[in-house]
Amino acid sequence: MRTRTLMAGAIALPLNAVVFGVGAVTVLSIPALAPYWKYVLPVVIVAGIALTVPLAWKLAPRLRLNSQYYPRLFRKSKEARDDAGAGR
């Protein structure tokens, strides 16, 4: 499997919980929707599940370690080895 697929699968459940939580709190905090909660909450659940997959797929590459942000980790010169040995 590709790394992106594994990462998307790993973050899908927590992301689904957040998306559902935001939707449920939004719906339950609007008093005008009280008579329609039994219809609106299943819509929130389905929408949360439907939004989880594309959001996780989009978010997964952003969670990978990037050489742009951590240049010392990706140096392949002698000084990089010297830096690693200096901590002994």
Secondary structure, 3 states (H helix, E strand, C coil): CCHHHHHHHHHHHHHHHHHHHHHHHHHHCCHHHHHHHHHHHHHHHHHHHHHHHHHHHHHHHHHCCCCCCCHHHHCCCHHHHHHHHCCC
